[in-house]
Amino acid sequence: MKKTAIFSIALATTLIFFMGLAIGAEKEIKFAYLGKPDPHKAAYTTGVVNFAHLMEKGSGGRLKVKIFPSGTLGKETDILQAVRSNAV
């Protein structure tokens, strides 16, 4: 019985979250990393570019991914602080 209740709560929370995304306007995801900006020179950057493409395509354009390579938003500690404050 407890498993069913926990599953129901988790399902309801997930549905509410995704309904909010569907109803809301276009949202922007900021993706910052310290790797090289050229996807032909760094495999990690290729993954980031593919992630951005899949998120935008899968959401039907409701989500936009803005990529910040090579520490353009600051050093690792600066980016971590921005993540904690929900800026990135």
PyMOL commands that set and color helices and strands:
alter all, ss='L'
color gray80, all
select helices_A, chain A and resi 2-23+43-58+76-84
alter helices_A, ss='H'
color red, helices_A
select strands_A, chain A and resi 27-32+63-68
alter strands_A, ss='S'
color yellow, strands_A
deselect
rebuild
show_as cartoon
